[in-house]
Amino acid sequence: MTLKTLTPIEARVLGTLMEKARTVPDSYPLSLNALVLGCNQKTSRDPLMEVGDDEARAAIDSLKQQSLVFEGSSSRVPRFEHNFQRAAATSEAQSVVMGLLMLRGPQTPAELRTSGERWYKFTDAAAVEAVLLELQQRGEDGGQAMVLKLPRAPGAREQRWVHLLCGEPDITAMVAATPTSSDASDLLARVTALENMVARLKADNAQLRGHIGTISDQLGITLADGDAPVT
């Protein structure tokens, strides 16, 4: 199947669903409100967006027409889930790379491996590059190319890759915007690692407090307000 060119908002909606399916499976599929919040979050997004409810609904309707998004029927509140892997005929690793590029913009294989730590466990940056080459090869084999390797920017150590779901990018502008300092790359890696660590700690804390609440209920113990488990 050849995918139609997506708008930036459609790509953000699709990428957000792909992310949340892997990072918060207990809250997935997503309601419209949760989806909009995910689209507009201030971390792990490039560029930052302010997507409104109506814009998100329009994007969902367009993505549903391509079978890239489904609406669940088992809840009173409409919930949405992506169908990218089947609709685009990609592997799990390929889908992960595409989702990361949609949400975070052009990245090097090393950056993709770091930013996708909670999505998929790539063994190293070379494994990520192999997946990118597979996605590029699709176009060379007569199918639909999904990624493009950008020219190396002056002073940059590695070349970045960009997805093509929104059409041909402005390569000149993207190369000009490439960070040329190794400090910038190191900072991005540290920030991403910290984001992942905080998310894991929050999940562990919520699970622990839930266990404490269950045990206190069984023992008939009333917890102080500050010790109440998170719901």
ChimeraX attribute file (.defattr): number of C-alpha atoms within 10 A of each C-alpha:
attribute: neighborCount
match mode: 1-to-1
recipient: residues
	/A:1	10
	/A:2	11
	/A:3	13
	/A:4	12
	/A:5	13
	/A:6	17
	/A:7	14
	/A:8	17
	/A:9	20
	/A:10	23
	/A:11	21
	/A:12	29
	/A:13	28
	/A:14	26
	/A:15	25
	/A:16	27
	/A:17	25
	/A:18	24
	/A:19	21
	/A:20	21
	/A:21	18
	/A:22	14
	/A:23	18
	/A:24	14
	/A:25	11
	/A:26	10
	/A:27	11
	/A:28	17
	/A:29	21
	/A:30	25
	/A:31	18
	/A:32	18
	/A:33	13
	/A:34	17
	/A:35	24
	/A:36	22
	/A:37	16
	/A:38	22
	/A:39	25
	/A:40	18
	/A:41	13
	/A:42	13
	/A:43	12
	/A:44	16
	/A:45	19
	/A:46	14
	/A:47	13
	/A:48	15
	/A:49	14
	/A:50	13
	/A:51	17
	/A:52	14
	/A:53	14
	/A:54	11
	/A:55	15
	/A:56	20
	/A:57	15
	/A:58	13
	/A:59	21
	/A:60	23
	/A:61	17
	/A:62	17
	/A:63	22
	/A:64	17
	/A:65	10
	/A:66	17
	/A:67	16
	/A:68	20
	/A:69	22
	/A:70	18
	/A:71	17
	/A:72	15
	/A:73	10
	/A:74	8
	/A:75	9
	/A:76	7
	/A:77	11
	/A:78	13
	/A:79	19
	/A:80	21
	/A:81	23
	/A:82	26
	/A:83	19
	/A:84	23
	/A:85	17
	/A:86	14
	/A:87	15
	/A:88	18
	/A:89	13
	/A:90	15
	/A:91	13
	/A:92	14
	/A:93	18
	/A:94	20
	/A:95	20
	/A:96	23
	/A:97	25
	/A:98	26
	/A:99	24
	/A:100	26
	/A:101	24
	/A:102	27
	/A:103	23
	/A:104	20
	/A:105	17
	/A:106	25
	/A:107	22
	/A:108	21
	/A:109	23
	/A:110	19
	/A:111	20
	/A:112	24
	/A:113	25
	/A:114	22
	/A:115	23
	/A:116	21
	/A:117	14
	/A:118	17
	/A:119	21
	/A:120	16
	/A:121	13
	/A:122	15
	/A:123	9
	/A:124	12
	/A:125	15
	/A:126	13
	/A:127	16
	/A:128	23
	/A:129	18
	/A:130	13
	/A:131	19
	/A:132	23
	/A:133	16
	/A:134	17
	/A:135	24
	/A:136	20
	/A:137	16
	/A:138	14
	/A:139	13
	/A:140	11
	/A:141	9
	/A:142	8
	/A:143	13
	/A:144	18
	/A:145	18
	/A:146	23
	/A:147	24
	/A:148	19
	/A:149	17
	/A:150	20
	/A:151	14
	/A:152	14
	/A:153	18
	/A:154	11
	/A:155	11
	/A:156	15
	/A:157	14
	/A:158	15
	/A:159	16
	/A:160	23
	/A:161	20
	/A:162	24
	/A:163	25
	/A:164	19
	/A:165	22
	/A:166	16
	/A:167	13
	/A:168	12
	/A:169	14
	/A:170	8
	/A:171	14
	/A:172	11
	/A:173	9
	/A:174	16
	/A:175	19
	/A:176	12
	/A:177	11
	/A:178	19
	/A:179	15
	/A:180	16
	/A:181	12
	/A:182	12
	/A:183	10
	/A:184	12
	/A:185	17
	/A:186	12
	/A:187	12
	/A:188	15
	/A:189	18
	/A:190	13
	/A:191	15
	/A:192	19
	/A:193	17
	/A:194	12
	/A:195	15
	/A:196	17
	/A:197	13
	/A:198	12
	/A:199	15
	/A:200	14
	/A:201	12
	/A:202	11
	/A:203	12
	/A:204	12
	/A:205	14
	/A:206	15
	/A:207	15
	/A:208	14
	/A:209	16
	/A:210	16
	/A:211	13
	/A:212	16
	/A:213	20
	/A:214	13
	/A:215	12
	/A:216	15
	/A:217	12
	/A:218	9
	/A:219	9
	/A:220	9
	/A:221	10
	/A:222	11
	/A:223	13
	/A:224	8
	/A:225	7
	/A:226	6
	/A:227	11
	/A:228	14
	/A:229	19
	/A:230	11
	/A:231	8
